[in-house]
Amino acid sequence: MLEEDGAGRAGGVAPEPLVVAIFGPTASGKTDVAELVADALGGEVVSADSAQVYRGLSILTNQPARPTRLVGIWPLDHEAAVGEYQRLAHDAINELLAGGCTPVVAGGSGLYLRAALAELELPPAPPAGERQRWERRYDELGPDAAHALLAERDLAAADAVHPNDRRRVVRALELAGAGASLKPTADRLWAGETRLPTIVFGLEVPKAALEARIETRARAMYERGVREEVAHALAAPLSTTARQVLGLDEVGAEGEQALDALVLRTRQFAAYQRKWMRRIPGLVSVDAERPPDDVAADILEVVRARQRLLAGRAG
């Protein structure tokens, strides 16, 4: 049963091709559903996942078995940037539309999903070496003094970040030096509308069912060799963004508790994703506690109705 929240894309629907987006927490089945929807529409899937952009962690990041746009595009020593991803995602969507294909943007990274669908006003990229300079400064000063320095430069950002969160304090100092802020006055993430007519589906799975799926998938990852994959990755140079991939620390730890730690960390992340999903304007909620074929069929029903609407307005 589908339940649409809101009136959809702000500003009305223009007579342009439709972009389909599918968001859901980890283990909600979005990869299978997105592939079925793309096949039925004669389209392709464009990944909006900040971990799947990396090569070398296909098991840990649950990369799809078939070739997918923007999956495995960067080596593990590449410093990922939302701005770079946004350009690639827009190019992929534009190319598919120009070829008469429907882009199906799918993922569980909220910022990457929004970057793919909209024109985000992103902070400027730091000069070369600037992040490393602030990392050294943080280590020299210590957490409290570095946080106090941030409060002098950007009080709103300091209020939003804990002194012990080294990565975010460093990023906030870096942005303050560039005249930007980690805590903008407006909700930049949702400011403005999507670039093109877009319908966003959110896959809903009850908490208990989702947690069971997460544990089942984690055990399957170990059977497929995730421990060896992670050990190989940790032995090579990693960028700071690749180092943040979910599960890298948990699987890389020694002892019998590694699997339990992975399950717990993934469940915590899924809870965050479910909360984030409810912030998406015009979200169409879909009951995803069913086989992927059934979920895809409901999505296709809504998409085709919206396509007919677009065609009618164009005529």
Secondary structure as UniProt FT lines:
FT   STRAND          2..4
FT   TURN            10..11
FT   STRAND          19..23
FT   TURN            26..27
FT   HELIX           30..41
FT   STRAND          44..47
FT   TURN            50..53
FT   TURN            58..62
FT   TURN            76..77
FT   HELIX           82..98
FT   TURN            99..100
FT   STRAND          103..107
FT   HELIX           110..117
FT   TURN            128..129
FT   HELIX           130..141
FT   HELIX           143..153
FT   HELIX           155..160
FT   TURN            163..164
FT   HELIX           166..177
FT   TURN            178..179
FT   HELIX           188..190
FT   STRAND          198..204
FT   HELIX           207..224
FT   HELIX           226..234
FT   TURN            240..241
FT   HELIX           242..244
FT   TURN            246..247
FT   HELIX           248..252
FT   TURN            256..257
FT   HELIX           258..277
FT   TURN            278..279
FT   TURN            281..282
FT   STRAND          284..287
FT   HELIX           292..314
//
